């Protein structure tokens, strides 16, 4: 064994200076353009596979004057040395579509452009060697069943047949994706470049961008040594130079380059003797990928966060000016434990010679996902940056961004790639800590409700953090820490993720009862909060929201729709004083929603002022049958039902603390949200908790709130509605006022959708399971076929069954309809029920006043 290590090590030292992997063909670059344009519709900065893909898609979509500027040559940076893996698989939901679009493009690119792309599709197998990994595969199967992607769980015998060089001793199962494989990144980029030119794009290099200057009309002056260019929009696709480009306009993009190594072997006789190409292998416990490279193997590990190397000097001092097609010194010691595991799993590696080691920079965002889309706070500045997996993302992201730019709205929901998910709280220290964690966690088990703890807490903690941190399990929400569930003495307080019910199940049941029977308090400070005022404020909000504008002193729930009638956002709108509004959205949508409103306001020339007051205000929710009784002790304001009505908003004092109180609760129970200065949070909390002792007041977290809102059939943005859904199918008719005079965004599209009729509807399902509950995104089966998907789910503590929202075909949406929900490889019978399962407090109240106790 030691001798083998020496074989690997001695080969490395002699080959580490090679320019790239065996798969890279160093073709001479195509001759650069001599033309120049003074005006451009879109300027793309960066000639890696992502930037070139966007140029190709925009030009193909018919956009004139698409210009790509590259500082040295196409593929310089991270593209040229990439291992080129392509896979349909993604553990998330929306990115499956990006992967699918990429592969479908790569399959036909050679025919379309005449350029060879070197695309191999032998399939790929993820290996499970532990029972929990088999559970993960089952979890991923139900999340893939309602997508176009082909995916199967295969038995060890089938794995052995497909990959005969594998040691099968530990193998329990495989997750197999036909059509996966690898592509030559250089050839792919050159084919996309040929396509972009064919459709009229100008690709200019070497043309480093030296300065970006925004103009008052929203256009940009882009300076290069060859001259300047006026652009209607710019797209930063600059790879590991993206930070430098951002700094030109005062933005600090949270990106960090990490070193990723892979090794290429010489010919291995057992590989050469194979009749067909091996599928790409991913050994998840060993944390590496392995694929055939000609008659040898290519092996790439993801080492632990302690051992991996971040190129932090590039963050502090900038990327070395001339860095383009260079590599870092290889470091085999760093990956030796992975080499050892790989040699045990694929024994032919023990005798293999290394002919090449590639150690190159790839760019990571804190959460490993790229940043794609328009950037809040800067007009007509778009990004496509932070690609840790640029080859598989390039084709799909180019199409996605092109569609958005050309049509004015995202083609489908991709909120997880929104560049505006980060903010001022995303420091360099945080970015480095998270990038280390994300890289090291590349192949860990992906549980539902997963939490990752590096870099926490950020500076963005609520005023209650210190009071609550020792009492609860916190979740991370856009930089904030928010209680998920609370524990009592003697309970298991550890973070125990699972595909089944785990240690929070019973405590959350207690919190549920707390709110239903007594009174509970929840920290809602992570909400995004905006103040809007000015002479055009009512006119603007009437245009962006499908609901009517609430009267002064009242609140409503309103939706921003896209021009095609999809649900871009859901907010609560409170009319505080004439023309002054408080808008509140979910934590993950803060800058996503703010950017949309700002863009509409600027384009329409509305005279308004928008202030983001998210970090200034704390929010406490008080909910349950005794909420009024507790709060009434602390204020002179009359909180009785007739005086402080449901959805009313008032400024008042709780004890001596000024608050804006809104009678609303996502629990559906009697409750208020109390908006106050963040520095008052701890004092306000203590006052309320002391006042509620007699009523048995206690804390509750977001897990209990989710169970409560599902029983009331309250929809959640990002689950039941998003840019993939229209309000009619989501059951939001009550909040959409087609008859209001204002021509709100999406109004005409909604009329057409209504006239055409719906194909699917959101329904509420109950199902009896054993120890597993729906989470959302599971497959719905009927008559042996997948017909829809869940959107969210929970255990219902009132009926002791599981509860889920799901989209099903209209013909299967009637109350009483039987379907099945797939959970961990088993189909559970489910029934469409009349919603809501539990009536809201205002509805119960109204029925009681009408004498309808029997109905309740």
Secondary structure, DSSP 8 states (H G I E B T S, - for coil): -HHHHHHHHHHHHHHTTSSS-TT--------------SEEEEEEE--SHHHHHHHHHHHHTT-S-EEEEESSSTTTTTTTT---EE-S--SSSHHHHHHHHHHHHHHHHHHHHS----EE---EEEEE-SHHHHHHHHHHHHHHTTSS---EEE-HHHHHHH-TTS--TT--EEEEETT-EEE-HHHHHHHHHHHHHHTT-EEEES--EEEEEE-TTS-EEEEETTEEEEEEEEEE--GGGHHHHHHTTT----EEEEEEEEEEE---HHHHT-SS---EEEETTTTEEEEEETTEEEEEE---TTT--B-THHHHH---TT-SS------GGGGHHHHHHHHHHSGGGGG--EEEEEEEEEEEETTS--EEEE-TTSTTEEEEE--TTHHHHHHHHHHHHHHHHHHSS-SS--GGG-GGG--TT--HHHHHHHHHHHHHTTTS---TT----TT-S-S---TTHHHHTTTEEEEEETTEEEEEEE--TTS--S----SS--THHHHHHHHHHHHHHS-EEEE-TTSEEEEEESTTHHHHHHHHBSS----TTBEEEEEEE-TTSBEEEEEEEEEEETTEEEEEE-GGGHHHHHHHHHHHHHHHT---EEEE-TTTEEEEEEESTTHHHHHHTT-SS--STTTS-TTBEEEEEETTEEEEEE---TTSSSEEEEEEEGGGHHHHHHHHHHHTTTTT-EE--HHHHHHHHHHTT---BTTTBSTT-BTTTTT-GGG--TTSSS--TTHHHHHHHHHH--SEEEEEEEE--SS----SS-EEEETTEEEEEEEEEEEETTTTEEEEEEEEEGGG-STT-EEEEEETTEEEEEEEE-S-SS--HHHHHHHHHTT-TTT-
